Structure formats: C-alpha cells, structure tokens
Amino acid sequence: QHGQLWCGSSGGGLHRFDEHNWIAQSCPTDTIGSPITAILRDRHDQLWCGTGRDGLYCLRGEQWASYTRADGLAGDSIKALCEDRAGHLWVGTDNGLCRFDGHTWTSDISPKEASNNSISSICEDDQARIWIGSGHFGAARFDGSQWTRFNDPHSPLYRNSIHSMLPDRNGAIWIGSIQELIHSDGENWRSLLPTEVTGHMWIHSLLEDREGNLWVGCRDRVYR
C-alpha cells in the first residue's frame, strides 16, 4: 500500500521499502526479540504485525496497541492475517482461529477439527467465504454460518498440510501444500505440479502479479 513494501524479520525487526530505501520502523518487537510472522495493513491504514510468541501488535498513527491471549486471541503465536470485505480481521494462531470486529475478539469460530490446530493460511474468495489452511487438518471454507472441510479423503489434497492460500482475479483459490499446488473453483479441484519438480515441493507462499501470473515460492526456489 502507498507503494511501500513491509518486511518483518525473525529477530523482531520491522522495515519498509519505499522503492528506493529500506527504512527501519520502531516496533515493540525490537526490544522483546519476538519474530514477526505476519503483516497486514488494513483499510483504516492500521498496520498489524503478528509475532511468533507475543501475540499481535497494531500501529494506529504513532501508537502501538498490543493483543494477546488475555485479550481474546486464540493463541499468542500468530501464523496468518486476513481482512475480509466487511472489515473483520481474521487471525490464524497456533491454537485455532479468531476474528476481530474492531471492538471484540471471537475465538470460538474454528471448525471443530481445527479448534486446537495451527492455522497457517487464511483468505477470502469472491463470494465472501473464508478459507483456512492448517498443517494438520487440511483446508476448510466458512460461508458465514457453517464450515465445509476439505481433506485428503474428500479432495485431491495429497496431504493435509496446507501452508499458503491465494484467491486469484478469476475467483479461483490456489492452495500450496507439500508436494502439490491445488487449483479450486469452489467445486472442482485440480492438482498441478511443474514437470521439472523432483523431491518435495514445499510451497510457502503464493502471489498473483498485475499481469495475472502466479508466483509460487518454495523452500529452495521460485516458480512462475
């Protein structure tokens, strides 16, 4: 946003790149040394930073606010952040999923199988449905009232270990796992792999660029 790239480090440092220079941003993690694991700038220009063990921080103007399990977070190790079209903040933790409406945290909204699992990825599709992925139970989709679970007996998922999700401009969902890339339109599923892949293709991140190209970040290489 605003032409800036934000980057958090494993040592707790926060920096932004303004197309010319890297600039250090003061953050509470500077002193506690907790790794920054997720970053999101919301529609109100607030910067949210999830940490590996000390909950969630939010920069409003020049002031940082802190949220932990004591405030309503499902867990203090943050894995994923997503803002939906209604302005709610969805937070994936090491202990399930929670949602923030700007005033109140709700932490009892995970599907039953995921309530104590680590939620590694979250996204919203073009029908305002929330998708979540976990390293253990696979993927699930929330339509506002109920969850639909997708795992290896009921979908093409090779394994139930999901590490990244991305909604594309055509309304499809891309899911990155161990050894496969899944494309889903919500009903139909396709498993895709580059032909040159050998060994494990551990997909950590997914990005669609301005031209519609899909970038796939793996443990030791990047595919397009």
Backbone bond lengths (Angstrom), bond angles and torsions (degrees), N, CA, C in turn:
res aa  C-N    CA-C-N  psi(-1)  N-CA   C-N-CA  omega(-1)  CA-C   N-CA-C  phi
1 Q - - - 1.464 - - 1.522 109.22 -
2 H 1.353 116.82 145.10 1.465 122.59 -177.62 1.521 112.04 58.77
3 G 1.346 117.19 23.62 1.454 120.91 179.46 1.512 114.09 71.79
4 Q 1.318 117.59 19.11 1.461 121.50 -178.36 1.521 111.05 -113.75
5 L 1.314 114.96 145.39 1.455 122.51 176.07 1.518 108.68 -111.29
6 W 1.342 116.36 128.73 1.460 121.23 179.45 1.516 109.61 -104.19
7 C 1.310 115.40 141.43 1.458 121.17 -177.04 1.523 110.09 -139.14
8 G 1.326 117.05 128.15 1.458 122.19 175.55 1.514 109.78 -109.42
9 S 1.314 117.14 147.70 1.457 120.94 -175.72 1.522 112.10 -111.94
10 S 1.318 115.84 166.10 1.461 121.06 178.90 1.524 111.70 -69.50
11 G 1.340 116.56 -17.83 1.455 120.27 178.42 1.518 113.65 -92.69
12 G 1.347 116.34 1.30 1.458 120.60 176.95 1.510 114.95 98.60
13 G 1.335 118.10 -1.83 1.459 120.74 -179.81 1.521 112.39 -76.77
14 L 1.333 116.47 146.27 1.458 122.80 178.72 1.518 108.77 -123.78
15 H 1.343 116.56 128.55 1.457 121.76 -179.35 1.527 109.87 -135.63
16 R 1.338 115.11 154.74 1.458 120.41 173.39 1.527 109.29 -128.60
17 F 1.326 114.67 147.68 1.459 121.71 -179.14 1.521 108.57 -114.12
18 D 1.335 117.70 122.53 1.466 121.85 -174.89 1.522 112.93 -101.48
19 E 1.338 116.86 28.16 1.464 125.59 -178.99 1.524 112.41 83.01
20 H 1.324 116.71 -9.38 1.463 119.81 178.48 1.524 112.46 -130.54
21 N 1.332 116.42 -40.66 1.462 120.13 -173.61 1.527 111.39 -137.94
22 W 1.331 114.02 153.26 1.456 120.65 170.41 1.528 108.64 -89.86
23 I 1.332 115.89 130.56 1.460 121.66 -177.33 1.519 109.12 -123.83
24 A 1.331 116.33 126.89 1.461 120.77 178.83 1.519 109.95 -73.85
25 Q 1.340 116.53 133.90 1.463 122.67 177.74 1.525 108.37 -110.50
26 S 1.302 116.46 123.89 1.455 120.03 177.37 1.525 110.28 -59.88
27 C 1.327 116.29 135.81 1.452 121.85 -176.66 1.524 108.56 -150.70
28 P 1.330 119.37 147.03 1.465 120.55 178.68 1.521 113.66 -56.40
29 T 1.334 116.81 -24.99 1.467 118.98 -179.98 1.526 111.97 -69.22
30 D 1.330 117.90 -15.06 1.467 120.71 178.03 1.519 111.07 -58.12
31 T 1.319 116.89 -37.66 1.468 120.55 -174.89 1.524 112.39 -93.02
32 I 1.353 118.01 -31.36 1.459 119.20 -177.53 1.533 112.26 -90.26
33 G 1.344 116.96 -16.68 1.456 120.52 175.55 1.513 115.24 73.35
34 S 1.330 118.24 13.79 1.462 120.87 179.77 1.525 109.93 -75.55
35 P 1.329 118.82 132.53 1.469 120.58 -178.77 1.525 112.08 -63.34
36 I 1.333 115.91 143.37 1.463 121.35 175.31 1.523 107.72 -89.64
37 T 1.321 116.68 118.07 1.458 121.89 -171.79 1.525 114.16 -106.98
38 A 1.331 118.15 -15.83 1.464 121.57 -179.97 1.517 109.45 -156.85
39 I 1.346 116.69 142.52 1.467 122.26 179.59 1.516 108.99 -134.50
40 L 1.333 116.58 138.14 1.465 121.47 176.52 1.529 109.28 -148.74
41 R 1.340 116.44 133.70 1.458 120.80 171.27 1.521 107.41 -105.67
42 D 1.333 117.38 122.67 1.459 120.44 -174.06 1.527 112.29 -90.26
43 R 1.331 115.73 -177.91 1.466 121.87 -175.72 1.519 113.03 -66.93
44 H 1.330 116.80 -17.33 1.461 121.15 178.49 1.529 111.78 -95.35
45 D 1.335 115.67 12.06 1.460 122.37 178.83 1.529 111.80 67.60
46 Q 1.318 116.44 24.44 1.459 120.90 175.04 1.532 108.74 -91.29
47 L 1.306 115.65 140.16 1.463 120.90 -179.58 1.523 109.36 -102.89
48 W 1.333 116.35 121.05 1.456 122.40 179.09 1.522 109.37 -104.87
49 C 1.324 116.21 132.21 1.461 122.16 179.34 1.529 109.42 -126.83
50 G 1.311 116.33 116.71 1.454 120.70 175.77 1.512 110.31 -90.08
51 T 1.306 117.13 144.30 1.460 121.31 -178.32 1.524 110.86 -116.55
52 G 1.325 114.57 167.67 1.450 119.98 -177.34 1.507 115.01 -77.45
53 R 1.338 116.81 -18.32 1.468 118.21 -177.90 1.535 114.44 -152.88
54 D 1.331 117.99 -4.89 1.466 120.17 -174.85 1.521 113.19 -120.00
55 G 1.317 117.53 28.33 1.449 120.77 175.06 1.517 114.74 78.07
56 L 1.326 115.40 -143.02 1.451 122.72 -169.87 1.526 110.36 -126.73
57 Y 1.342 116.05 139.04 1.460 121.56 176.12 1.528 109.48 -118.46
58 C 1.335 116.00 145.47 1.456 121.10 178.69 1.528 109.63 -130.22
59 L 1.322 116.54 125.63 1.458 122.10 178.05 1.521 109.08 -95.41
60 R 1.338 115.98 112.64 1.457 122.72 176.81 1.521 107.89 -114.61
61 G 1.318 115.83 107.97 1.459 118.97 -174.64 1.508 109.57 67.83
62 E 1.321 116.51 -113.42 1.464 121.13 178.61 1.522 112.32 -111.15
63 Q 1.340 117.14 3.68 1.456 121.16 -174.52 1.534 111.63 -111.71
64 W 1.318 114.58 137.55 1.458 120.49 176.79 1.530 109.56 -96.98
65 A 1.318 116.58 135.93 1.465 122.84 171.63 1.518 107.99 -111.28
66 S 1.316 116.69 148.30 1.457 122.12 -177.28 1.528 110.68 -118.00
67 Y 1.337 116.50 138.08 1.460 122.25 176.37 1.526 108.98 -130.48
68 T 1.313 115.70 131.89 1.460 121.51 179.27 1.528 108.85 -132.46
69 R 1.311 114.88 -174.32 1.453 120.00 177.96 1.533 111.10 -59.34
70 A 1.313 116.62 -31.07 1.465 120.51 178.90 1.525 111.84 -65.55
71 D 1.348 116.73 -23.17 1.465 120.84 179.20 1.523 112.85 -92.05
72 G 1.342 116.93 -8.41 1.458 119.93 179.08 1.510 115.42 126.77
73 L 1.341 117.75 -4.91 1.460 119.76 175.63 1.523 109.92 -61.98
74 A 1.337 116.01 148.04 1.464 119.67 178.08 1.523 111.04 -69.96
75 G 1.331 117.10 -29.02 1.458 122.44 179.62 1.514 109.61 -161.02
76 D 1.324 117.20 164.09 1.463 121.23 -176.80 1.527 113.80 -96.05
77 S 1.313 117.10 -3.74 1.461 120.72 175.20 1.525 107.66 -103.10
78 I 1.343 116.55 110.08 1.468 121.91 -172.91 1.524 110.40 -92.12
79 K 1.329 115.60 129.97 1.461 121.52 -177.54 1.528 113.69 -110.00
80 A 1.345 117.84 -31.57 1.462 120.48 -174.93 1.522 110.83 -155.82
81 L 1.351 115.62 150.29 1.466 122.72 178.21 1.522 109.32 -133.27
82 C 1.340 116.34 143.30 1.458 121.02 176.76 1.523 109.21 -153.81
83 E 1.323 116.90 133.88 1.463 121.33 173.17 1.521 108.25 -103.85
84 D 1.343 117.66 126.81 1.456 119.75 179.88 1.531 110.72 -88.39
85 R 1.317 116.09 176.50 1.475 120.52 -174.71 1.519 112.85 -68.61
86 A 1.341 116.56 -16.75 1.464 120.59 176.56 1.525 111.84 -86.73
87 G 1.335 116.76 -4.44 1.456 120.65 179.31 1.511 114.20 91.61
88 H 1.336 117.61 5.22 1.464 120.49 177.00 1.526 109.94 -78.55
89 L 1.323 115.25 143.01 1.458 121.23 176.55 1.525 108.89 -98.52
90 W 1.334 116.52 122.15 1.457 122.33 176.64 1.525 108.34 -101.45
91 V 1.315 116.05 133.10 1.465 121.20 -175.21 1.524 109.71 -126.47
92 G 1.329 115.99 121.84 1.452 121.16 174.48 1.520 109.34 -94.00
93 T 1.321 116.71 128.23 1.461 121.61 -178.50 1.522 110.53 -123.03
94 D 1.325 115.07 -178.73 1.460 120.04 176.43 1.523 111.76 -76.48
95 N 1.327 116.44 -1.71 1.464 121.00 -176.43 1.530 111.60 -134.13
96 G 1.328 116.15 35.13 1.452 120.00 178.44 1.518 114.12 107.83
97 L 1.316 115.23 -167.26 1.459 124.20 -171.99 1.524 110.71 -111.81
98 C 1.343 116.50 145.69 1.464 119.85 172.89 1.529 109.44 -142.03
99 R 1.331 115.70 166.71 1.469 121.34 -176.05 1.524 109.07 -138.68
100 F 1.338 115.07 141.96 1.463 121.44 -178.56 1.524 108.55 -122.54
101 D 1.341 116.83 126.15 1.465 120.84 -178.79 1.519 112.87 -98.30
102 G 1.323 116.24 11.00 1.451 121.33 -177.76 1.512 112.50 102.08
103 H 1.334 115.42 -15.65 1.465 120.78 -179.97 1.530 112.36 -132.65
104 T 1.345 115.62 -41.55 1.456 120.54 -171.66 1.519 111.46 -128.03
105 W 1.327 115.48 140.45 1.462 121.62 174.58 1.524 109.16 -92.23
106 T 1.329 116.60 136.45 1.462 123.19 173.55 1.521 107.74 -119.43
107 S 1.326 116.55 121.35 1.468 119.35 -174.80 1.520 113.91 -120.03
108 D 1.340 117.16 10.16 1.461 120.08 179.87 1.529 111.34 -110.50
109 I 1.333 116.42 36.17 1.463 120.22 -175.67 1.522 113.35 -109.21
110 S 1.333 118.85 -0.99 1.454 120.94 178.55 1.518 110.24 -67.40
111 P 1.356 117.60 150.50 1.462 118.15 169.46 1.524 109.24 -60.53
112 K 1.305 116.50 152.83 1.457 121.64 -173.37 1.519 112.97 -51.03
113 E 1.349 116.70 -43.10 1.455 120.82 -175.95 1.526 112.70 -71.04
114 A 1.343 116.21 -17.91 1.465 120.13 -174.01 1.513 113.57 -106.43
115 S 1.323 117.65 2.20 1.461 120.22 -171.37 1.526 113.28 -60.49
116 N 1.316 117.97 -29.23 1.464 120.70 179.00 1.516 112.31 -117.05
117 N 1.328 116.54 16.95 1.457 121.59 -178.05 1.525 111.21 -100.27
118 S 1.302 114.79 160.21 1.456 121.06 176.14 1.527 109.33 -78.28
119 I 1.341 117.38 124.39 1.468 122.80 178.91 1.520 107.71 -96.87
120 S 1.324 116.32 108.77 1.463 121.17 -170.63 1.522 114.09 -92.77
121 S 1.334 118.42 -16.66 1.457 120.27 -178.73 1.531 110.56 -154.33
122 I 1.341 115.45 147.48 1.456 122.50 179.41 1.523 108.62 -143.18
123 C 1.330 117.42 140.04 1.463 120.52 171.32 1.523 109.26 -154.31
124 E 1.332 116.00 166.16 1.462 122.70 177.86 1.521 108.74 -118.34
125 D 1.345 117.36 133.54 1.458 119.15 179.52 1.534 111.33 -90.77
126 D 1.331 116.51 -176.41 1.463 120.36 -174.45 1.528 113.22 -74.14
127 Q 1.340 116.90 -5.01 1.459 120.94 175.33 1.538 111.32 -105.30
128 A 1.321 115.85 17.61 1.466 123.27 178.45 1.524 112.28 64.82
129 R 1.322 117.50 24.22 1.456 121.17 175.58 1.522 109.28 -92.47
130 I 1.316 116.14 140.78 1.460 121.63 -179.70 1.521 109.69 -94.98
131 W 1.333 115.48 129.35 1.460 122.49 176.10 1.526 108.56 -108.86
132 I 1.314 116.38 139.75 1.458 120.71 174.30 1.521 109.46 -131.21
133 G 1.322 115.35 151.32 1.456 121.35 176.54 1.511 109.81 -129.57
134 S 1.321 115.41 149.56 1.460 121.11 -178.79 1.517 109.70 -134.25
135 G 1.311 115.05 160.23 1.454 119.93 176.59 1.507 113.32 -77.00
136 H 1.353 117.28 -3.02 1.468 119.30 -174.55 1.527 114.24 -130.46
137 F 1.342 118.58 -42.34 1.464 118.49 -171.06 1.525 113.21 -102.69
138 G 1.322 119.23 3.48 1.458 121.60 179.59 1.514 112.52 91.52
139 A 1.326 117.15 -138.13 1.464 122.79 -177.55 1.527 109.95 -120.83
140 A 1.340 115.51 157.21 1.462 121.30 176.93 1.517 108.70 -147.80
141 R 1.331 115.95 153.86 1.467 122.24 -178.23 1.519 109.80 -129.20
142 F 1.344 116.00 133.94 1.459 122.39 -177.29 1.523 109.37 -113.19
143 D 1.353 117.03 123.33 1.470 120.59 -177.58 1.520 113.08 -97.86
144 G 1.333 116.35 9.94 1.452 121.08 -178.69 1.507 113.36 106.04
145 S 1.344 115.82 -18.07 1.466 119.65 179.33 1.519 113.12 -133.35
146 Q 1.330 117.05 -31.30 1.449 119.02 -179.91 1.525 111.44 -146.82
147 W 1.327 114.33 160.04 1.455 121.87 -179.75 1.523 110.61 -100.07
148 T 1.338 115.52 142.87 1.460 122.50 169.60 1.518 107.13 -117.23
149 R 1.318 115.93 124.60 1.450 119.95 -176.32 1.523 111.34 -98.27
150 F 1.333 116.07 140.27 1.460 122.71 175.66 1.523 107.49 -122.12
151 N 1.316 116.39 118.88 1.462 120.34 175.38 1.523 109.06 -139.50
152 D 1.324 116.91 -177.43 1.460 118.95 -169.41 1.529 116.28 -61.38
153 P 1.339 121.37 -29.67 1.469 117.11 175.92 1.530 113.38 -74.90
154 H 1.345 117.47 -18.31 1.459 120.97 -171.70 1.528 113.29 -120.12
155 S 1.298 118.14 12.21 1.462 121.98 179.49 1.527 107.56 -160.10
156 P 1.339 117.93 173.66 1.461 119.78 179.62 1.528 113.94 -75.93
157 L 1.322 118.65 6.79 1.455 119.65 -178.78 1.517 110.54 -57.35
158 Y 1.323 115.54 122.61 1.461 121.00 179.86 1.522 110.03 -68.29
159 R 1.342 115.04 -38.71 1.449 121.56 175.03 1.523 108.66 -141.03
160 N 1.306 116.26 160.97 1.460 120.65 -179.17 1.518 112.54 -88.48
161 S 1.320 117.09 27.10 1.459 121.68 -178.77 1.522 109.45 -107.38
162 I 1.347 116.95 100.54 1.462 122.81 -176.79 1.524 109.50 -105.36
163 H 1.335 116.57 131.59 1.459 120.34 -177.37 1.526 113.99 -120.57
164 S 1.328 118.15 -14.51 1.463 119.61 -179.75 1.526 110.22 -156.92
165 M 1.338 115.52 150.43 1.467 122.18 176.93 1.525 109.16 -141.74
166 L 1.335 115.57 149.41 1.463 120.07 179.82 1.521 110.45 -150.07
167 P 1.342 118.74 125.65 1.465 120.97 169.79 1.528 108.75 -85.88
168 D 1.335 117.80 130.70 1.462 118.58 -179.66 1.526 111.31 -97.06
169 R 1.311 116.76 178.10 1.463 122.05 -174.34 1.528 112.49 -69.43
170 N 1.344 117.35 -14.50 1.453 121.38 -179.81 1.532 112.70 -96.16
171 G 1.321 116.57 3.17 1.451 120.24 178.14 1.509 114.80 91.79
172 A 1.316 117.51 1.67 1.470 121.04 179.16 1.526 110.18 -86.52
173 I 1.325 115.84 161.04 1.452 122.67 175.94 1.524 109.06 -113.73
174 W 1.313 115.94 129.75 1.466 122.15 173.49 1.523 108.25 -103.62
175 I 1.333 115.65 135.57 1.455 121.55 -177.06 1.525 109.24 -126.04
176 G 1.333 115.86 124.94 1.453 121.05 178.94 1.513 110.82 -102.11
177 S 1.319 115.83 131.77 1.457 121.53 -177.21 1.523 108.95 -136.61
178 I 1.314 115.62 -164.95 1.457 120.66 172.38 1.521 107.75 -85.37
179 Q 1.316 116.69 120.82 1.452 123.82 173.55 1.522 114.53 76.82
180 E 1.355 119.03 9.58 1.454 117.10 177.53 1.528 112.15 -163.00
181 L 1.314 113.42 157.42 1.457 123.28 173.25 1.526 106.70 -121.27
182 I 1.340 116.72 123.50 1.463 121.56 -175.99 1.528 110.24 -107.90
183 H 1.331 116.06 136.75 1.462 123.11 174.13 1.526 107.68 -114.82
184 S 1.346 116.66 127.27 1.458 120.50 -179.12 1.516 110.34 -135.72
185 D 1.328 116.04 136.28 1.462 120.48 173.10 1.526 110.68 -97.11
186 G 1.329 116.45 12.16 1.452 122.20 -178.98 1.510 112.62 100.22
187 E 1.328 115.85 -21.65 1.463 121.07 178.99 1.526 111.48 -124.38
188 N 1.326 115.33 -45.71 1.461 120.90 -178.24 1.528 110.23 -103.65
189 W 1.327 116.14 146.04 1.461 122.38 -176.12 1.527 110.02 -125.56
190 R 1.330 115.54 141.18 1.459 120.97 173.84 1.513 108.87 -133.52
191 S 1.317 115.93 137.27 1.462 121.45 175.88 1.516 108.46 -100.82
192 L 1.332 116.02 126.68 1.459 121.51 -175.74 1.519 110.19 -125.00
193 L 1.322 115.53 142.76 1.461 121.45 173.98 1.521 109.03 -147.43
194 P 1.341 118.14 136.78 1.470 119.54 171.90 1.520 109.69 -58.70
195 T 1.320 117.06 141.26 1.467 121.11 -175.53 1.523 112.99 -64.91
196 E 1.345 117.17 -24.33 1.462 119.85 -176.30 1.518 113.35 -86.73
197 V 1.337 117.97 1.19 1.457 120.25 -177.14 1.520 110.69 -70.80
198 T 1.332 115.60 132.31 1.458 121.98 172.09 1.517 107.58 -129.97
199 G 1.321 117.18 145.13 1.455 120.12 -179.13 1.522 110.40 74.53
200 H 1.324 116.55 -157.96 1.462 121.47 -176.89 1.524 111.11 -80.87
201 M 1.320 115.67 132.87 1.463 122.53 174.51 1.525 107.14 -106.53
202 W 1.319 116.80 81.94 1.460 122.22 -175.91 1.523 108.22 -82.31
203 I 1.349 117.32 103.36 1.462 121.48 -174.38 1.522 110.08 -88.50
204 H 1.331 116.22 116.05 1.460 122.01 -177.66 1.517 112.93 -97.58
205 S 1.340 118.11 -28.86 1.465 119.92 -174.31 1.521 111.35 -150.99
206 L 1.341 115.48 151.87 1.462 123.27 179.44 1.522 109.08 -134.62
207 L 1.332 117.17 141.35 1.461 121.79 -179.43 1.515 109.71 -148.01
208 E 1.332 116.84 136.38 1.462 122.30 171.61 1.523 108.21 -105.79
209 D 1.339 117.32 125.61 1.458 119.27 -178.26 1.527 111.03 -88.77
210 R 1.332 116.51 -178.23 1.462 121.31 -174.51 1.524 112.77 -64.66
211 E 1.330 117.23 -23.76 1.457 121.32 179.64 1.526 112.21 -89.48
212 G 1.339 117.00 -0.31 1.455 120.01 -179.65 1.512 114.51 88.74
213 N 1.337 117.38 5.75 1.460 120.36 177.01 1.527 110.14 -74.95
214 L 1.312 116.05 143.14 1.461 121.37 177.10 1.525 109.29 -98.75
215 W 1.333 116.44 125.94 1.451 122.84 176.54 1.529 108.68 -106.43
216 V 1.323 115.67 132.27 1.458 122.36 -175.76 1.528 109.05 -120.59
217 G 1.323 115.79 113.23 1.461 121.14 179.77 1.523 110.63 -94.03
218 C 1.319 115.90 122.40 1.468 121.86 179.75 1.524 110.00 -113.51
219 R 1.293 115.53 -178.90 1.452 120.42 -177.01 1.521 112.57 -60.81
220 D 1.346 117.22 -38.21 1.465 119.03 -174.22 1.529 114.21 -128.35
221 R 1.343 117.40 8.68 1.462 118.96 179.68 1.529 110.12 -165.86
222 V 1.354 115.60 171.71 1.451 122.63 177.87 1.528 108.39 -124.43
223 Y 1.335 116.79 136.34 1.454 122.45 176.49 1.518 109.91 -115.58
224 R 1.338 116.15 154.65 1.471 121.39 174.42 1.518 109.22 -131.99
